[in-house]
Amino acid sequence: MSSPGQSSSAQPAVSVSDLRMRYGTKDVLNGVSFEVRRGEVLALLGPNGAGKTTTIEILEGFRSRSAGDVSVLGTDPDNGNEAWRARLGVVLQSWRDHGKWTVRELLKQLRMYYEPYGNPWPVDELIDAVGLGTHANKRIQALSGGQRRRLDVAVGIVGRPELLFLDEPTVGFDPHARQEFHELIHQLSDFDNTTILLTTHDLAEAEKLSDRILILAGGVIIANGSAEELSRQVANETEVRWRFDGQMQVHSTADATAFVRKLLAEHDDGISDLEVRMPTLETTYLGMVHKFESGETEDALRHFQEANR
């Protein structure tokens, strides 16, 4: 394993094997294993109580695990020193800040802590990057909710982290601010090769931003792949819609290609408005959440584990 300050592009940014966490007699994580490639944007999804927060806190070095092997940027988080921590960025859902400081003052102060360990963002460049250029001299307590969230992001990336943790990053953003944030995330990943681990309940955001998605439920990873791959893995049937003799028809089938071929062979001249709909990530995920919230935990786990084989 590398020393805390050492980096290697050949290593995954995050490697987790058989991660377990127990609180008293309750097992929160039951053998979680996954890797995050360097420069990858990974979304971690799951219902409340699935173990997402515990997993992230272990990776960040804020919580010690009960068992398993974990490597983050080549270091066991339990042994990470200040040089290692300087390579991480964290954007929390909320945090208490110094309301009487201006945006520029706060970021200038935080930047100083990273200077011994790397090449942090120039303050004014960072302020512009998160869309706070016209608010640089405004006191933090006077910022709107969306502006404060932009500042949260600036605080998380001020040290130019190799690995960035984002927890519900666009809560409070209006559509325009959300679009600008998404562009910033693409810039960090595509041009700065920042590895990003994202947790969100916004399924559209996860689908748009992430290269890959993990679904955590019951303390285990039950799905792993791109949004398209997951939809195919868990989809038992695809919906086919068409119009025939002026009437809209709908049919669910496990083999849409074969069904459409048969349909066109039999009624080619009378078919119009043909549409094939794969289940969306949102439909897939919400179906799983509904099972868990209805108390059908074992049934939901079995269904997704069988689909993921």
N, C-alpha and C positions, 0 to 999 in steps of 0.2 A: 504494500500500500504506500502511496506517495506521502511525503511529508506534508504538514498542513498548508504550507505556502506554495506547493508545487502543482503545476497544471499539466495535463497531457490530453491532447485532442483525441488520442486513441481510446481513452477511457470514456465510458458513459458519464454524463454529468451526475446522474443519480443511479445507484444500484441498490435494490432492496431484495433481500432473500429471507423468506419465512419469518417476516416481521410479526411479532406478537406483543400484545399489550393487555394487561389485566389490572383492573381496579378492584381490589378486594377479591370477591369471588366472581366478578363479572369480566368475561373476556370481550374486549372491544375490538381487537384485531386478532384474527385467527389464521396466521400464516400468509400474509400478504407478500407477494413477490412481483417486482416489475423493474424496468430500467427506463431512463430518460436519456435520449441521445443528445449530444452537444448541439445547440442551435435549434432544438425541437421545441415546439409549443405543445404542451400536454395539458389537457383539461381533466380534472378529477371531479367526477360527478357522483352524487349519491344522496339518498334521503337523509333527513336529520337523524343523527344517531348512528350513521353508517360507519363512522370512524375517520372521516375526512380530516377533521381538525386535529385529532390525535396524530394521524400520519404526518401531516404537515409540520406540527410542532416537533415531532421526533426528527424530521429531516432538517429543520432549522436549528436543532440543538437546544431547544427550549424544554424538552421533556425526554427523560431517559426511558428506553424501551424495556420490556420484560424479557424478551428473547429475540433472536434473529440477527442477521448481518445487514448493516447499512453503511453505504459509502456515498458521500456527497462531495463532489469535486475532489475525489481521491482521498477523503478523510472521513474517519468515523466521527459523526457529529458530537458524540460524547467527549471526544478529545480535541475538538476544534479550538484553535487559539484565535487571537485578535486578527492576525493576518488572514486566517481562513474566513472569519466572519465578515471581513471587509470585502470579500469576493461575493457575498450574498446581498440581495436586496429583498426587502419585505414591504408589501403594501397591505396593511391591515384593513378590516372593515371600518374601524374607527380608532382614533387615538386622541389623547389629550395633548394639546399643543400650547405654545406660549402666545396667547391671544393678543398681547400688546406689541409683539414683534411684527415687523413687516415681513412680507414674503421673502424679499431679498436678504434681510438680516438673518432669518432662520436658515435659509439654504447656504448662505455664506459661512455661518457657524458650523453647520453640519459638514460642509465640504472639508473643513480643516481637519476633521477627524480621519478622513480617508487619505489625505495627502501623503502620509508616511508609507502607505501600502499600494499606491497605484496612481492612476491618472483620472481623478474625478472630473465630472462635467464642469466647464466654466459656468459660473452662476447665471449670467445673463442668457447664455445659450440654452441652458436647461429651462429657464423660465419661459423662454420663447417656445421651446419644444413642447411643453405641456399646456401652451395656450394662455399663459398668465402674464404676457408681456405688458399689457396695459394696467396690470394690478400689482406690479413688482414692489411698489412703495406703499401699498395698502396694508393696514394692520390685519392680521389674520382673523381677528374677531369680527371684522367688517366684511369678510368674504361670504358669498352665497354658498349654499350647500354644494353645488356643482364645482365652484371655484375651490372650495376646501378639498374636494375630492381630487382635483387636479394637483393640488399641493401635496396631498398624500402620495400621489404617484411620483412627483418630483423628489420627495424625501426618500422614496424607495429606490430610485435609480441614480441618486446624486453621486454615488461612488462608482458608476459604470459597472454594475455587477455582472459576473459571468452567469449567475443563476438568480432569477427573479421569481419570488413567490407573490402571486396576486390573489387576494381573497375578496371576492365580489367587487371587482375593481370599478365598475361603472354605476354602482348604486348612487342615485341622485343626479345622474347625468341626463341632460336633455338630449334629443336625437342628434343634434349637431355636435355636441360635446362628445357623445359616444362615438360618432364616426371619426372625429379627430383622434380620440384615444385609440381606436382600432388601427388607424394609420400609424400611430406612434409604436404600437406593439409590433406591427409588421416591420417597421423600420429597425427596431431593436433586434428582432429575430433575423431578418433577412440581411441587414447590412452590418450590424454589430455582433452578429452570431451569439446573441444572448439566449440562453436556455430559459424557458419560461414555464412555470408550473402554475396553472390557473384553477381556482375553484370558483364555481358560479352556479346559480340556479337559473340563469338566463340561457336556455338551450340554444337559442338562435345565436347568441354570442359565442358559446362553446363551439358550435358548428362553423362559425365564420372564422374564428381566430385559431383554432387548434389544428395541428397536424394529426393528432391522435387523441383518443378519448378513453379513459378508464372509468368504469362504473363500479363503485364500491358499495356493497350491501351486505349486511350481516357480518361485517368484519372481514370479508374476503373480496377479491377482485372477481366479478362475475362477467365482465365484458371488457374487451381490449381491442381497439381498432379505430379506423377513421369513422366519421359519421356515416358515410356510405356503407362501409363494411359492417358496422353494427346494425344498421337497418336491414341489411341482407341476412345477417346471422340470426336475428330474432324474428324476422318476418316469416310467419307461417303462410300468409297469403298476400297477394297483390290485388288491388282493386282495378278492374277494367270498366271504363264507362264508354258508352257509345249511343248514338241516336239511330233508331230504326223506325221507318214509317212515321217520323215525326215524334216518336216517343223516346224519352231518355231511358236507357237500360244500364243497370249496374250489376256486375258479377265479381265475386271474389274467387281467386284461383291460386293454387300453389305453383302453377307453371303458366305465367302470363304469355310467354312466347307461343307455346303450343295452342293455348286458347285463342289468341288473336289470329293465328294462321287458320285455324278451323273456322272461326267466325267469318273471316274474309273469304274463305273458299266457298262457304255456304251462302253468304249474303253480300258479296262484294259490292254490287251496284246500290244496295239499299243502306249501306253503312256510312254514317257521317259523324263528325265530332268525336272521333275515337281518341281516348285518353287512357294511359296506363299510369297508375299512381302507386309508387312504392311508399310504404310507411315512412314518415319522417322521424328524425331523431327525437323530436318532441313527443310524438305519438308513442314511440317505443319506450322512452324513459318514463313518461307519465303513467303508462300502463304498469310498469314495474313499481313505481312509487305507490300507486293505488293499491296494489297487492300487499305491499308492506304496511301501509297505513290501515288496511282492512284486517290486519292480523294474519295474513296468509303468507308468513315469512318463508316457511319451508317449501311451499308450493312455488313461490316466486323464485327462490334460489334454485330449485330443481329445474324449472323451466329455462332460466337463463344459462345455467351451467350446461344443460343438454344442448342448447342452441349454440353455445360457445365452443363445443368440442370439435 
